[in-house]
Amino acid sequence: MRTITTRCCISGGGPAGIMLGFLLARSGVDVIVLEKWPDFFRDFRGDTIHPSTMQILKELGLLEKFLALPHNETRQLAAHIGGQEAILADFTHISSDYPFLAFLPQWDFLNFITAEAKKYPSYKVLMSTEATDLIKDSNGQVIGVMAKDAEGEFEIRSELVVGADGRHSTVREKSGLAVEDLGAPIDVLWFRLSRNDDGTAQSLGYIDNGRMMILIDRDSYWQCGFVIKKGQFDEIRVAGLDAFRKGIVELAPFLSGSVDEIISWDQIKMLSVAVDHLKEWYLPGLVCIGDSAHAMSPVGGVGINLAIQDAVAAANILVPAFHRVDIAGEDEAKRKSYNDALVVSSVTLADLKAIQDRRSKPALTIQKVQVFLHTHVVGKALANKGHPRLPWQLKLLKYIPYLRRIPARLIGVGVQPEHIETSIRP
């Protein structure tokens, strides 16, 4: 069987995995990132790049190049509830040099970071390759993964395995780490509709008559997220496409000119929403980050931001740990011998615990907010078959504009923003 060796193997090419791989390679740590698909193109992935992420890009010297990519910017988030507009968040007053959300397809962001990472010789990304199982030694320490590509199965031996493969993480499943499910009463149906240049503002939410939908502006089309009660999709399918299209138009009449583009249920992808987290994120030789450690609801669009913050915090802890055994300057024979033997990892259990200690509080805080919103805003909206009134929480935001800074801070910056502490190292 083929065997590859590296110092760190990251399973998952989403925001957490790609960013961590880049930061490790930038600091001279040999890393392999596994992405099971041939490219990063996934039509219904989160698109928001937050002010705290742009601050990280600035610290890396990449912000100007990033902002040169085609993107949209929004400085306020609004919702239409029972025909009334409410401003939910105002980013113009948060303490940031970049008081807006940048919207661009996630695959553009991942391609951008990957292109920067490939400039470092210690970085390797294996596309169309997925981790299928963990490899453990006789003491139960994780020492690598079984992987599969077009040529079949092979081994990747590593000092550390990082699970960054999302809410349906294979690494998390194979680890046996305990999961605490906080519950999520909703699912989301994702689809796209053509967008006319009608002056309609971007990033809108609509709630009325027991229905809820969010719209993300992608210039030529809307990315639509139709929120439903968990398990309701079969009932909606039975009612038929005509009823589904009618419900969309009743909720957002300006979509009447494009709703007939939905001609098949195959155009609609259901996201089963989960809000859960690992009780412990790590085992000897293994740590999980991003959605693998804490699956987030799409409410607030904060999943990407948390994943990137996890990656930065992990790199700040792991880079010094890997450099406790520094082989960067050794000759090739000694380096190969080290990799073949994979002696005791310089990354300790205490290092992995430090990652969870650093990032669990921000993740759990946001999850508690999401569960509250599921119950008191989204759940009540879906149960109200008439024209809902603004919840008192949103009335406060409507009549006291200063309070809009609070959700803006929570969404745009987060509970505990991270900063780059690592440096470029050959």
SETIMI-37353 format. One record per residue (C-alpha): residue number from 1; residue in three letters; x negated, y negated, z negated. Coordinates in nm, 4 decimals. Each point is the difference from the previous one (the first is absolute). Layout:
! SETIMI-37353
{migu NUM, ALA, {X, Y, Z}}
...
//
This chain:
! SETIMI-37353
{migu 1, MET, {0.0000, 0.0000, 0.0000}}
{migu 2, ARG, {-0.1171, -0.3512, 0.0811}}
{migu 3, THR, {-0.1110, -0.2013, -0.2989}}
{migu 4, ILE, {-0.0525, -0.3758, -0.0186}}
{migu 5, THR, {-0.1521, -0.1741, -0.2984}}
{migu 6, THR, {0.0469, -0.3541, -0.1182}}
{migu 7, ARG, {-0.0038, -0.1875, -0.3251}}
{migu 8, CYS, {0.3663, -0.1030, 0.0119}}
{migu 9, CYS, {0.2887, 0.1480, 0.1976}}
{migu 10, ILE, {0.3140, -0.2120, 0.0236}}
{migu 11, SER, {0.3200, 0.1717, 0.1092}}
{migu 12, GLY, {0.2300, -0.2488, 0.1702}}
{migu 13, GLY, {-0.0526, -0.2850, 0.2445}}
{migu 14, GLY, {0.2504, -0.2462, -0.1414}}
{migu 15, PRO, {-0.0870, -0.3373, -0.1577}}
{migu 16, ALA, {-0.1446, 0.1528, -0.3180}}
{migu 17, GLY, {-0.2159, 0.2618, 0.1726}}
{migu 18, ILE, {-0.1274, -0.2194, 0.2824}}
{migu 19, MET, {-0.0857, -0.2893, -0.2308}}
{migu 20, LEU, {-0.1767, 0.2209, -0.2547}}
{migu 21, GLY, {-0.1951, 0.1763, 0.2758}}
{migu 22, PHE, {-0.1098, -0.3360, 0.1383}}
{migu 23, LEU, {-0.1106, -0.1327, -0.3396}}
{migu 24, LEU, {-0.1967, 0.3167, -0.0854}}
{migu 25, ALA, {-0.1744, 0.0076, 0.3395}}
{migu 26, ARG, {-0.0742, -0.3723, -0.0274}}
{migu 27, SER, {-0.1861, 0.0792, -0.3223}}
{migu 28, GLY, {-0.1984, 0.2875, 0.1499}}
{migu 29, VAL, {0.2070, 0.2966, -0.1226}}
{migu 30, ASP, {0.0548, 0.2842, 0.2482}}
{migu 31, VAL, {0.3755, 0.0361, 0.0472}}
{migu 32, ILE, {0.2374, 0.1906, 0.2256}}
{migu 33, VAL, {0.3617, -0.1108, 0.0452}}
{migu 34, LEU, {0.2502, 0.2556, 0.1280}}
{migu 35, GLU, {0.3052, -0.1159, 0.1987}}
{migu 36, LYS, {0.2337, 0.2750, 0.1164}}
{migu 37, TRP, {0.1393, -0.1957, 0.2967}}
{migu 38, PRO, {-0.1948, -0.0896, 0.3163}}
{migu 39, ASP, {0.0529, -0.3732, -0.0621}}
{migu 40, PHE, {0.1451, -0.2372, -0.2594}}
{migu 41, PHE, {0.3141, -0.0766, 0.1965}}
{migu 42, ARG, {0.3025, 0.0634, -0.2181}}
{migu 43, ASP, {0.3047, -0.2035, 0.1006}}
{migu 44, PHE, {0.1501, -0.0502, -0.3437}}
{migu 45, ARG, {-0.2832, -0.0877, -0.2358}}
{migu 46, GLY, {-0.0264, -0.3037, -0.2237}}
{migu 47, ASP, {-0.1232, -0.3118, 0.1757}}
{migu 48, THR, {-0.0717, -0.2519, -0.2745}}
{migu 49, ILE, {-0.3478, -0.1265, -0.0815}}
{migu 50, HIS, {0.0166, -0.1922, -0.3253}}
{migu 51, PRO, {-0.1941, -0.3029, -0.1246}}
{migu 52, SER, {-0.2021, 0.2191, -0.2376}}
{migu 53, THR, {-0.0998, 0.2257, 0.2916}}
{migu 54, MET, {-0.1014, -0.3035, 0.2046}}
{migu 55, GLN, {-0.2146, -0.1110, -0.2928}}
{migu 56, ILE, {-0.1757, 0.3378, 0.0127}}
{migu 57, LEU, {-0.0543, -0.0388, 0.3749}}
{migu 58, LYS, {-0.1486, -0.3443, -0.0647}}
{migu 59, GLU, {-0.2397, 0.1447, -0.2579}}
{migu 60, LEU, {-0.1035, 0.2576, 0.2610}}
{migu 61, GLY, {-0.0550, -0.2729, 0.2620}}
{migu 62, LEU, {0.2773, 0.1397, 0.2202}}
{migu 63, LEU, {0.2900, -0.2404, -0.0478}}
{migu 64, GLU, {-0.0553, -0.2186, 0.3057}}
{migu 65, LYS, {-0.0234, 0.3056, 0.2254}}
{migu 66, PHE, {0.3104, 0.1454, -0.1595}}
{migu 67, LEU, {0.2064, -0.3180, 0.0410}}
{migu 68, ALA, {-0.1014, -0.0086, 0.3668}}
{migu 69, LEU, {0.2118, 0.3140, 0.0511}}
{migu 70, PRO, {0.3555, -0.0648, 0.1214}}
{migu 71, HIS, {0.2163, -0.0360, -0.3085}}
{migu 72, ASN, {0.2918, -0.1890, -0.1511}}
{migu 73, GLU, {-0.0070, -0.1953, -0.3229}}
{migu 74, THR, {0.2830, -0.0549, -0.2446}}
{migu 75, ARG, {-0.0029, -0.2309, -0.2997}}
{migu 76, GLN, {0.3429, 0.0850, -0.1363}}
{migu 77, LEU, {0.2049, 0.3174, -0.0280}}
{migu 78, ALA, {0.3740, -0.0450, 0.0391}}
{migu 79, ALA, {0.3047, 0.2230, -0.0287}}
{migu 80, HIS, {0.3594, -0.0417, 0.1116}}
{migu 81, ILE, {0.2363, 0.1422, -0.2604}}
{migu 82, GLY, {0.3735, -0.0159, 0.0632}}
{migu 83, GLY, {-0.0587, -0.2787, 0.2496}}
{migu 84, GLN, {-0.2111, -0.2064, -0.2403}}
{migu 85, GLU, {-0.3682, -0.0589, 0.0620}}
{migu 86, ALA, {-0.2374, 0.0327, -0.2941}}
{migu 87, ILE, {-0.3730, -0.0703, 0.0003}}
{migu 88, LEU, {-0.1560, 0.2901, -0.1893}}
{migu 89, ALA, {-0.3639, -0.1040, -0.0010}}
{migu 90, ASP, {-0.1947, -0.3124, 0.0907}}
{migu 91, PHE, {-0.3679, 0.0629, 0.0662}}
{migu 92, THR, {-0.0932, -0.3625, 0.0626}}
{migu 93, HIS, {-0.0589, -0.0675, -0.3682}}
{migu 94, ILE, {-0.2000, 0.3052, -0.1030}}
{migu 95, SER, {-0.3633, -0.0453, -0.0914}}
{migu 96, SER, {-0.1572, 0.1244, 0.3220}}
{migu 97, ASP, {-0.1842, -0.1410, 0.2986}}
{migu 98, TYR, {0.2408, 0.2053, 0.2142}}
{migu 99, PRO, {0.3535, -0.0747, -0.1269}}
{migu 100, PHE, {0.1834, 0.2229, 0.2455}}
{migu 101, LEU, {0.0616, 0.3593, 0.0987}}
{migu 102, ALA, {-0.1611, 0.1046, 0.3264}}
{migu 103, PHE, {0.2064, 0.2425, 0.2059}}
{migu 104, LEU, {-0.1695, 0.2223, 0.2538}}
{migu 105, PRO, {0.0367, 0.3681, 0.0883}}
{migu 106, GLN, {-0.1817, 0.2139, -0.2538}}
{migu 107, TRP, {-0.1843, 0.1879, 0.2739}}
{migu 108, ASP, {-0.1645, -0.3265, 0.1057}}
{migu 109, PHE, {-0.1247, -0.0532, -0.3545}}
{migu 110, LEU, {-0.1297, 0.3582, -0.0274}}
{migu 111, ASN, {-0.1731, -0.0210, 0.3386}}
{migu 112, PHE, {-0.1566, -0.3303, -0.1065}}
{migu 113, ILE, {-0.1455, 0.1405, -0.3250}}
{migu 114, THR, {-0.1100, 0.3219, 0.1723}}
{migu 115, ALA, {-0.1878, -0.1953, 0.2675}}
{migu 116, GLU, {-0.1869, -0.1875, -0.2739}}
{migu 117, ALA, {-0.0711, 0.3230, -0.1909}}
{migu 118, LYS, {-0.1483, 0.1700, 0.3071}}
{migu 119, LYS, {-0.2785, -0.2581, -0.0013}}
{migu 120, TYR, {-0.1495, 0.1871, -0.2965}}
{migu 121, PRO, {-0.1806, 0.3304, 0.0685}}
{migu 122, SER, {0.1256, 0.1604, -0.3229}}
{migu 123, TYR, {0.3645, -0.0247, 0.1156}}
{migu 124, LYS, {0.1796, 0.2702, 0.1950}}
{migu 125, VAL, {0.3700, 0.0319, 0.0777}}
{migu 126, LEU, {0.1347, 0.3302, 0.1316}}
{migu 127, MET, {0.3252, -0.0508, 0.1886}}
{migu 128, SER, {0.2471, 0.2851, 0.0609}}
{migu 129, THR, {-0.1451, 0.1596, -0.3131}}
{migu 130, GLU, {0.1808, 0.0727, -0.3237}}
{migu 131, ALA, {-0.0880, 0.1416, -0.3385}}
{migu 132, THR, {0.1901, 0.3235, -0.0601}}
{migu 133, ASP, {-0.1336, 0.1094, -0.3384}}
{migu 134, LEU, {-0.2516, -0.0779, -0.2718}}
{migu 135, ILE, {-0.3224, 0.1900, -0.0556}}
{migu 136, LYS, {-0.0963, 0.0592, -0.3633}}
{migu 137, ASP, {-0.3014, 0.1566, -0.1628}}
{migu 138, SER, {0.0086, 0.2662, -0.2713}}
{migu 139, ASN, {0.0447, -0.2685, -0.2657}}
{migu 140, GLY, {0.3048, -0.1493, 0.1698}}
{migu 141, GLN, {-0.1781, -0.3092, 0.1297}}
{migu 142, VAL, {0.1139, -0.1249, 0.3398}}
{migu 143, ILE, {-0.2972, 0.0202, 0.2358}}
{migu 144, GLY, {0.1671, -0.0667, 0.3338}}
{migu 145, VAL, {0.2979, 0.0722, 0.2244}}
{migu 146, MET, {0.1071, 0.2479, 0.2570}}
{migu 147, ALA, {0.0774, -0.1966, 0.3149}}
{migu 148, LYS, {0.1593, 0.0746, 0.3350}}
{migu 149, ASP, {-0.0525, -0.1532, 0.3426}}
{migu 150, ALA, {0.0561, 0.1099, 0.3596}}
{migu 151, GLU, {-0.2807, 0.2560, -0.0300}}
{migu 152, GLY, {0.1403, 0.1607, -0.3129}}
{migu 153, GLU, {-0.0797, -0.0002, -0.3708}}
{migu 154, PHE, {-0.3284, -0.1113, -0.1516}}
{migu 155, GLU, {-0.1449, -0.1111, -0.3322}}
{migu 156, ILE, {-0.1011, -0.3446, -0.1157}}
{migu 157, ARG, {-0.2160, 0.0146, -0.3111}}
{migu 158, SER, {-0.0234, -0.3214, -0.1989}}
{migu 159, GLU, {-0.0809, -0.1419, -0.3395}}
{migu 160, LEU, {0.3388, -0.1681, -0.0125}}
{migu 161, VAL, {0.3337, 0.0522, 0.1725}}
{migu 162, VAL, {0.2392, -0.2950, 0.0134}}
{migu 163, GLY, {0.3692, 0.0630, 0.0596}}
{migu 164, ALA, {0.1339, -0.2932, 0.2021}}
{migu 165, ASP, {0.2412, 0.1945, 0.2180}}
{migu 166, GLY, {0.3226, -0.1664, -0.1053}}
{migu 167, ARG, {0.3176, 0.0890, -0.1827}}
{migu 168, HIS, {0.0032, 0.3503, 0.1510}}
{migu 169, SER, {-0.3625, 0.0556, -0.0945}}
{migu 170, THR, {-0.1444, 0.3451, 0.0652}}
{migu 171, VAL, {-0.2892, -0.0797, -0.2327}}
{migu 172, ARG, {0.2398, -0.0936, -0.2788}}
{migu 173, GLU, {0.2041, 0.3163, 0.0558}}
{migu 174, LYS, {-0.3039, 0.2299, 0.0025}}
{migu 175, SER, {-0.1482, -0.1685, -0.3075}}
{migu 176, GLY, {0.2902, 0.1005, -0.2217}}
{migu 177, LEU, {-0.0057, -0.3424, -0.1676}}
{migu 178, ALA, {0.3254, -0.0777, -0.1822}}
{migu 179, VAL, {0.2386, -0.2473, 0.1620}}
{migu 180, GLU, {0.2488, -0.2205, -0.1848}}
{migu 181, ASP, {0.3001, -0.0898, 0.2171}}
{migu 182, LEU, {0.1672, -0.3308, -0.0884}}
{migu 183, GLY, {0.2829, 0.0575, 0.2462}}
{migu 184, ALA, {0.1074, -0.1950, 0.3070}}
{migu 185, PRO, {0.3705, -0.0137, 0.0943}}
{migu 186, ILE, {-0.0603, -0.1126, 0.3585}}
{migu 187, ASP, {-0.1347, 0.1090, 0.3360}}
{migu 188, VAL, {-0.0805, -0.2222, 0.2976}}
{migu 189, LEU, {0.0834, 0.0522, 0.3667}}
{migu 190, TRP, {-0.2676, -0.1616, 0.2192}}
{migu 191, PHE, {0.0563, -0.0965, 0.3622}}
{migu 192, ARG, {-0.0799, -0.2826, 0.2398}}
{migu 193, LEU, {0.2140, -0.2447, 0.1959}}
{migu 194, SER, {-0.1046, -0.2554, 0.2600}}
{migu 195, ARG, {-0.0409, -0.3521, -0.1272}}
{migu 196, ASN, {0.1167, -0.3023, 0.1966}}
{migu 197, ASP, {-0.1591, -0.3384, -0.0541}}
{migu 198, ASP, {0.3029, -0.1201, -0.1948}}
{migu 199, GLY, {-0.1845, -0.1932, -0.2697}}
{migu 200, THR, {0.0968, 0.2513, -0.2667}}
{migu 201, ALA, {-0.2485, -0.0070, -0.2869}}
{migu 202, GLN, {-0.2141, 0.3019, -0.0699}}
{migu 203, SER, {-0.0006, 0.2430, -0.2923}}
{migu 204, LEU, {0.3699, -0.0184, -0.0700}}
{migu 205, GLY, {0.2119, 0.2145, -0.2276}}
{migu 206, TYR, {0.3756, 0.0382, 0.0464}}
{migu 207, ILE, {0.2442, 0.1342, -0.2601}}
{migu 208, ASP, {0.3775, 0.0138, 0.0509}}
{migu 209, ASN, {0.2937, 0.2420, -0.0044}}
{migu 210, GLY, {-0.1962, 0.2768, -0.1690}}
{migu 211, ARG, {-0.2814, -0.0164, 0.2559}}
{migu 212, MET, {-0.3574, -0.1241, -0.0192}}
{migu 213, MET, {-0.2631, -0.0513, 0.2680}}
{migu 214, ILE, {-0.3421, -0.1599, 0.0246}}
{migu 215, LEU, {-0.1495, -0.1390, 0.3203}}
{migu 216, ILE, {-0.3686, -0.0473, 0.0786}}
{migu 217, ASP, {-0.0899, -0.2201, 0.2936}}
{migu 218, ARG, {-0.2418, 0.1646, 0.2454}}
{migu 219, ASP, {0.0320, -0.2731, 0.2633}}
{migu 220, SER, {0.1716, 0.1985, 0.2751}}
{migu 221, TYR, {0.2076, 0.2189, -0.2331}}
{migu 222, TRP, {0.1368, 0.0345, -0.3500}}
{migu 223, GLN, {-0.1176, 0.2812, -0.2221}}
{migu 224, CYS, {0.3232, 0.0817, -0.1806}}
{migu 225, GLY, {0.0385, 0.1788, -0.3300}}
{migu 226, PHE, {0.3602, 0.1015, -0.0745}}
{migu 227, VAL, {0.0256, 0.0859, -0.3688}}
{migu 228, ILE, {0.2322, 0.2859, -0.0994}}
{migu 229, LYS, {0.0804, 0.1985, -0.3106}}
{migu 230, LYS, {-0.2314, 0.2960, -0.0460}}
{migu 231, GLY, {0.1326, 0.3014, 0.1874}}
{migu 232, GLN, {0.2525, -0.2043, 0.2009}}
{migu 233, PHE, {-0.1611, 0.0463, 0.3418}}
{migu 234, ASP, {0.1955, 0.3151, 0.0873}}
{migu 235, GLU, {0.3265, -0.1813, -0.0750}}
{migu 236, ILE, {-0.1052, -0.2894, 0.2238}}
{migu 237, ARG, {-0.0905, 0.2364, 0.2831}}
{migu 238, VAL, {0.3392, 0.1703, -0.0221}}
{migu 239, ALA, {0.1720, -0.3390, 0.0310}}
{migu 240, GLY, {-0.1848, -0.0505, 0.3289}}
{migu 241, LEU, {-0.2229, -0.2522, 0.1735}}
{migu 242, ASP, {0.2877, -0.2307, 0.0878}}
{migu 243, ALA, {0.0829, -0.0480, -0.3676}}
{migu 244, PHE, {-0.3674, -0.0486, -0.0833}}
{migu 245, ARG, {-0.0454, -0.2651, 0.2701}}
{migu 246, LYS, {0.3203, -0.1727, -0.1114}}
{migu 247, GLY, {-0.1280, -0.0155, -0.3576}}
{migu 248, ILE, {-0.3228, -0.1633, 0.1175}}
{migu 249, VAL, {0.1841, -0.2710, 0.1937}}
{migu 250, GLU, {0.2375, -0.0703, -0.2888}}
{migu 251, LEU, {-0.2996, -0.0531, -0.2227}}
{migu 252, ALA, {-0.2126, -0.1999, 0.2466}}
{migu 253, PRO, {0.2180, -0.1288, 0.2892}}
{migu 254, PHE, {-0.2963, -0.1439, 0.1914}}
{migu 255, LEU, {-0.1110, 0.3599, 0.0714}}
{migu 256, SER, {0.3114, 0.0655, 0.2122}}
{migu 257, GLY, {-0.1974, -0.0498, 0.3204}}
{migu 258, SER, {-0.2526, 0.2717, -0.0769}}
{migu 259, VAL, {0.1773, 0.2541, -0.2216}}
{migu 260, ASP, {0.1088, 0.2075, 0.3028}}
{migu 261, GLU, {-0.3679, 0.0907, 0.0460}}
{migu 262, ILE, {0.0620, 0.2669, -0.2648}}
{migu 263, ILE, {0.1187, 0.2926, 0.2102}}
{migu 264, SER, {-0.1288, 0.2934, -0.2051}}
{migu 265, TRP, {-0.0641, 0.0910, -0.3609}}
{migu 266, ASP, {-0.3501, 0.0909, 0.1165}}
{migu 267, GLN, {-0.0722, -0.3743, 0.0069}}
{migu 268, ILE, {0.0627, -0.0191, -0.3743}}
{migu 269, LYS, {-0.2513, 0.1194, -0.2564}}
{migu 270, MET, {0.1081, 0.0604, -0.3574}}
{migu 271, LEU, {-0.2422, -0.0924, -0.2781}}
{migu 272, SER, {0.0818, 0.1882, -0.3177}}
{migu 273, VAL, {-0.0846, -0.2576, -0.2645}}
{migu 274, ALA, {-0.1899, 0.1194, -0.3062}}
{migu 275, VAL, {-0.1303, -0.1803, -0.3039}}
{migu 276, ASP, {-0.2341, 0.2235, -0.1947}}
{migu 277, HIS, {-0.3523, 0.0172, -0.1388}}
{migu 278, LEU, {-0.2563, 0.2476, -0.1173}}
{migu 279, LYS, {-0.0382, 0.0218, -0.3752}}
{migu 280, GLU, {-0.3726, 0.0453, 0.0607}}
{migu 281, TRP, {-0.1533, -0.1033, 0.3289}}
{migu 282, TYR, {-0.3117, 0.2154, -0.0172}}
{migu 283, LEU, {-0.1673, 0.3352, -0.0511}}
{migu 284, PRO, {-0.3723, 0.0744, -0.0072}}
{migu 285, GLY, {-0.1097, -0.0862, 0.3544}}
{migu 286, LEU, {0.3365, -0.1463, 0.1067}}
{migu 287, VAL, {0.1898, -0.3275, -0.0304}}
{migu 288, CYS, {0.3221, -0.1237, 0.1630}}
{migu 289, ILE, {0.0752, -0.3599, 0.0959}}
{migu 290, GLY, {0.2753, -0.1884, 0.1838}}
{migu 291, ASP, {0.3301, 0.1771, 0.0595}}
{migu 292, SER, {-0.1663, 0.3326, -0.0849}}
{migu 293, ALA, {-0.0357, -0.1285, -0.3564}}
{migu 294, HIS, {0.3132, -0.2157, -0.0142}}
{migu 295, ALA, {0.2668, 0.0170, 0.2718}}
{migu 296, MET, {0.1653, -0.3398, 0.0392}}
{migu 297, SER, {0.3409, -0.1044, 0.1275}}
{migu 298, PRO, {0.0042, -0.2295, 0.3057}}
{migu 299, VAL, {0.1742, -0.2604, -0.2203}}
{migu 300, GLY, {-0.2246, -0.3068, 0.0015}}
{migu 301, GLY, {-0.2330, 0.1436, 0.2634}}
{migu 302, VAL, {-0.2800, 0.0343, -0.2559}}
{migu 303, GLY, {-0.1241, 0.3512, 0.0789}}
{migu 304, ILE, {-0.2803, -0.1107, 0.2359}}
{migu 305, ASN, {-0.1212, -0.2625, -0.2437}}
{migu 306, LEU, {-0.0163, 0.2475, -0.2882}}
{migu 307, ALA, {-0.1779, 0.2579, 0.2167}}
{migu 308, ILE, {-0.2689, -0.2492, 0.1029}}
{migu 309, GLN, {-0.0419, -0.1228, -0.3563}}
{migu 310, ASP, {-0.0448, 0.3634, -0.1099}}
{migu 311, ALA, {-0.2684, 0.0459, 0.2652}}
{migu 312, VAL, {-0.1927, -0.3094, -0.1091}}
{migu 313, ALA, {0.0134, 0.0966, -0.3671}}
{migu 314, ALA, {-0.1056, 0.3571, 0.0824}}
{migu 315, ALA, {-0.2948, -0.1240, 0.2070}}
{migu 316, ASN, {-0.1114, -0.2344, -0.2774}}
{migu 317, ILE, {-0.0207, 0.2995, -0.2342}}
{migu 318, LEU, {-0.1180, 0.2694, 0.2415}}
{migu 319, VAL, {-0.2810, -0.1821, 0.1805}}
{migu 320, PRO, {-0.2128, -0.0402, -0.3166}}
{migu 321, ALA, {0.0869, 0.3579, -0.0939}}
{migu 322, PHE, {-0.1176, 0.1404, 0.3333}}
{migu 323, HIS, {-0.3194, -0.2042, -0.0181}}
{migu 324, ARG, {-0.0981, 0.1637, -0.3273}}
{migu 325, VAL, {-0.1375, 0.2651, 0.2349}}
{migu 326, ASP, {-0.1448, -0.2136, 0.2760}}
{migu 327, ILE, {-0.1097, 0.1923, 0.3068}}
{migu 328, ALA, {0.0311, -0.2835, 0.2480}}
{migu 329, GLY, {-0.3762, -0.0507, 0.0197}}
{migu 330, GLU, {-0.1022, 0.3667, -0.0008}}
{migu 331, ASP, {-0.1311, 0.1775, 0.3078}}
{migu 332, GLU, {0.2396, 0.1972, 0.2180}}
{migu 333, ALA, {-0.1130, 0.3436, -0.1240}}
{migu 334, LYS, {0.0587, -0.0896, -0.3639}}
{migu 335, ARG, {0.3308, -0.1639, 0.0872}}
{migu 336, LYS, {0.1157, 0.3129, 0.1846}}
{migu 337, SER, {-0.1116, 0.2202, -0.2891}}
{migu 338, TYR, {0.1989, -0.2140, -0.2406}}
{migu 339, ASN, {0.3098, 0.0158, 0.2165}}
{migu 340, ASP, {-0.0287, 0.3752, 0.0502}}
{migu 341, ALA, {-0.0396, 0.0656, -0.3707}}
{migu 342, LEU, {0.2492, -0.2615, -0.1173}}
{migu 343, VAL, {-0.1459, -0.0056, -0.3469}}
{migu 344, VAL, {0.2049, -0.1281, -0.2914}}
{migu 345, SER, {0.1847, -0.3099, 0.1083}}
{migu 346, SER, {-0.1114, -0.3329, -0.1347}}
{migu 347, VAL, {0.3686, -0.0978, -0.0203}}
{migu 348, THR, {0.1276, 0.0912, -0.3449}}
{migu 349, LEU, {0.3448, 0.0645, -0.1378}}
{migu 350, ALA, {-0.0346, -0.3268, -0.1897}}
{migu 351, ASP, {-0.0414, -0.1839, 0.3322}}
{migu 352, LEU, {0.3186, 0.1548, 0.1338}}
{migu 353, LYS, {0.1880, -0.0802, -0.3186}}
{migu 354, ALA, {-0.1203, -0.3588, 0.0304}}
{migu 355, ILE, {0.1718, -0.0267, 0.3403}}
{migu 356, GLN, {0.3331, 0.1061, -0.1476}}
{migu 357, ASP, {-0.0484, -0.2210, -0.3059}}
{migu 358, ARG, {-0.0637, -0.2949, 0.2274}}
{migu 359, ARG, {0.2864, 0.0537, 0.2440}}
{migu 360, SER, {0.2803, 0.1842, -0.1832}}
{migu 361, LYS, {0.1369, -0.3081, -0.1779}}
{migu 362, PRO, {0.0541, -0.2019, 0.3214}}
{migu 363, ALA, {0.1607, 0.2984, 0.1733}}
{migu 364, LEU, {0.2313, 0.0880, -0.2878}}
{migu 365, THR, {0.1010, -0.3631, -0.0496}}
{migu 366, ILE, {0.1054, -0.0332, 0.3637}}
{migu 367, GLN, {0.1804, 0.3343, -0.0132}}
{migu 368, LYS, {0.2025, -0.1159, -0.3008}}
{migu 369, VAL, {0.0986, -0.3138, 0.1900}}
{migu 370, GLN, {0.1008, 0.2102, 0.3008}}
{migu 371, VAL, {0.2122, 0.2351, -0.2124}}
{migu 372, PHE, {0.1711, -0.3040, -0.1544}}
{migu 373, LEU, {0.0758, -0.1429, 0.3451}}
{migu 374, HIS, {0.1260, 0.3374, 0.1230}}
{migu 375, THR, {0.2486, 0.0126, -0.2876}}
{migu 376, HIS, {0.1076, -0.3607, -0.0415}}
{migu 377, VAL, {-0.0216, -0.1393, 0.3532}}
{migu 378, VAL, {-0.0172, 0.2672, 0.2710}}
{migu 379, GLY, {0.2198, 0.2579, -0.1715}}
{migu 380, LYS, {0.2709, -0.2516, -0.0854}}
{migu 381, ALA, {-0.0123, -0.1447, 0.3511}}
{migu 382, LEU, {0.0559, 0.3403, 0.1600}}
{migu 383, ALA, {0.2866, 0.0745, -0.2405}}
{migu 384, ASN, {0.1809, -0.3293, 0.0737}}
{migu 385, LYS, {0.2151, 0.0459, 0.3105}}
{migu 386, GLY, {0.1028, -0.3640, 0.0047}}
{migu 387, HIS, {-0.1913, -0.3260, 0.0163}}
{migu 388, PRO, {-0.2417, 0.0079, -0.2922}}
{migu 389, ARG, {-0.0800, -0.2961, -0.2160}}
{migu 390, LEU, {-0.3568, -0.0951, -0.0607}}
{migu 391, PRO, {-0.1372, 0.1893, -0.3024}}
{migu 392, TRP, {-0.0811, -0.2336, -0.2848}}
{migu 393, GLN, {-0.3718, 0.0655, 0.0519}}
{migu 394, LEU, {0.0238, -0.1320, 0.3558}}
{migu 395, LYS, {0.2189, -0.2926, -0.1066}}
{migu 396, LEU, {-0.2864, -0.1103, -0.2226}}
{migu 397, LEU, {-0.2331, 0.0115, 0.2999}}
{migu 398, LYS, {0.2511, -0.1930, 0.2108}}
{migu 399, TYR, {0.0626, -0.2824, -0.2453}}
{migu 400, ILE, {-0.3415, -0.0163, -0.1664}}
{migu 401, PRO, {-0.2485, 0.0014, 0.2909}}
{migu 402, TYR, {-0.2976, -0.0014, -0.2352}}
{migu 403, LEU, {0.0862, 0.3582, -0.1009}}
{migu 404, ARG, {-0.0604, 0.1204, 0.3568}}
{migu 405, ARG, {-0.3692, -0.0150, -0.0795}}
{migu 406, ILE, {0.0349, 0.2991, -0.2334}}
{migu 407, PRO, {0.1044, 0.2608, 0.2619}}
{migu 408, ALA, {-0.2402, -0.1670, 0.2448}}
{migu 409, ARG, {-0.2859, 0.0556, -0.2427}}
{migu 410, LEU, {0.1102, 0.3583, -0.0708}}
{migu 411, ILE, {0.0302, 0.0843, 0.3699}}
{migu 412, GLY, {-0.2837, -0.2071, 0.1438}}
{migu 413, VAL, {-0.2696, 0.0330, -0.2638}}
{migu 414, GLY, {0.1096, 0.2864, -0.2220}}
{migu 415, VAL, {-0.0463, 0.0741, -0.3662}}
{migu 416, GLN, {-0.3759, 0.0450, 0.0023}}
{migu 417, PRO, {-0.1732, -0.1103, 0.3212}}
{migu 418, GLU, {-0.3389, 0.1550, 0.0725}}
{migu 419, HIS, {-0.3157, -0.1582, 0.1393}}
{migu 420, ILE, {-0.2990, 0.1387, 0.1891}}
{migu 421, GLU, {-0.2841, 0.0861, -0.2386}}
{migu 422, THR, {-0.1974, 0.2210, 0.2381}}
{migu 423, SER, {-0.2559, -0.1188, 0.2525}}
{migu 424, ILE, {-0.1328, 0.1030, 0.3404}}
{migu 425, ARG, {-0.2644, 0.2668, -0.0344}}
{migu 426, PRO, {-0.1691, 0.1914, 0.2821}}
//
